[in-house]
Amino acid sequence: MTVKELVDLFNLEIVAGPNLEKEIDGVYIGDLLSNVMARAEKDNLWLTVQGHQNVVAVALLVELSAVILVEDFEYEENSVQRACQKGVNLLKTKKKSYDLACKFCESEI
């Protein structure tokens, strides 16, 4: 599944979407950046409540397919600008990480 297909299927908001045709392979949930760097895998989605610019740096480092900001948190403006420059997809939703992950499991993401 691509990021674009995920957005359409789960009604996610695109905050920065320079690379929506990127394929998704798995999901990582967490807010501790060092854990994400150590344990998330290339092409994973990352569900988090963090919206600062270090999120974009970690997404680039790990080569994630997209970051999904949950619980209606907001990205900082410099994060959005950096994501657009670097090709990182930033999405958001009002849903909680657990609820979204359950829906992903039902859809076999």
C-alpha positions in Angstrom: 0.0 0.0 0.0 1.2 3.5 -0.7 1.0 6.5 1.6 -1.7 8.0 -0.7 -3.8 4.9 -0.5 -3.5 4.9 3.3 -4.6 8.6 3.4 -7.6 7.8 1.4 -8.5 4.6 3.2 -8.2 6.1 6.7 -9.2 9.7 6.0 -5.9 11.1 7.2 -4.9 14.7 6.9 -1.9 15.5 4.7 0.2 18.2 6.3 3.2 17.7 4.0 3.0 15.2 1.2 5.9 15.5 -1.2 6.2 11.7 -1.7 2.8 10.1 -1.4 3.6 7.2 -3.8 6.0 5.8 -1.2 5.3 2.2 -0.3 4.5 1.3 3.3 6.0 -1.7 5.1 4.9 -1.9 8.7 4.2 0.4 11.5 6.2 1.7 14.5 4.5 3.4 17.5 6.6 5.5 19.9 7.6 8.9 21.1 11.2 8.4 22.2 13.4 9.4 19.3 16.2 7.1 20.2 13.9 4.1 20.2 12.6 5.1 16.8 16.1 5.4 15.4 17.1 2.0 16.9 13.9 0.0 16.2 11.8 1.4 13.4 12.5 0.0 10.0 12.8 1.4 6.5 9.4 2.2 4.9 7.5 1.9 8.3 4.8 4.4 9.2 5.6 6.1 12.5 2.8 7.0 14.9 3.7 9.7 17.4 2.6 12.7 19.4 5.9 14.6 18.6 5.6 17.4 16.1 9.0 19.1 16.3 11.6 19.2 13.5 13.7 16.4 15.0 10.9 14.1 13.9 11.7 15.0 10.3 15.4 14.3 10.9 14.6 10.8 12.4 12.2 10.0 9.6 14.9 10.8 7.1 17.5 8.8 9.0 15.4 5.7 9.2 13.8 6.3 5.7 10.3 6.1 7.0 7.3 6.2 4.5 5.4 8.7 6.6 5.0 10.2 10.1 1.4 10.3 11.5 0.8 12.7 14.3 -2.0 11.4 16.4 -4.5 12.8 18.9 -4.9 16.0 16.9 -1.5 17.3 18.0 0.0 19.9 15.7 3.4 19.9 13.8 5.6 22.9 14.3 5.8 25.1 11.2 9.5 24.6 10.8 8.9 20.8 10.8 6.4 21.2 7.9 8.8 23.4 5.9 11.7 20.9 6.5 9.6 17.9 5.5 8.6 19.6 2.3 12.2 20.4 1.5 13.5 16.9 2.4 10.6 14.8 0.9 9.1 13.5 4.2 5.4 12.8 4.4 3.7 14.3 7.4 0.1 13.2 8.2 -2.2 13.7 11.1 -5.3 12.4 12.7 -7.6 12.9 15.7 -7.4 9.2 16.5 -5.3 7.6 19.2 -2.3 5.5 18.3 -3.9 2.3 19.6 -7.2 2.9 17.7 -5.4 3.6 14.5 -3.1 0.6 14.9 -6.1 -1.6 15.4 -7.6 -0.3 12.2 -4.3 -1.0 10.4 -4.3 -4.6 11.7 -7.8 -5.1 10.4 -6.5 -3.9 7.0 -3.3 -5.9 7.2 -0.9 -3.0 6.8 
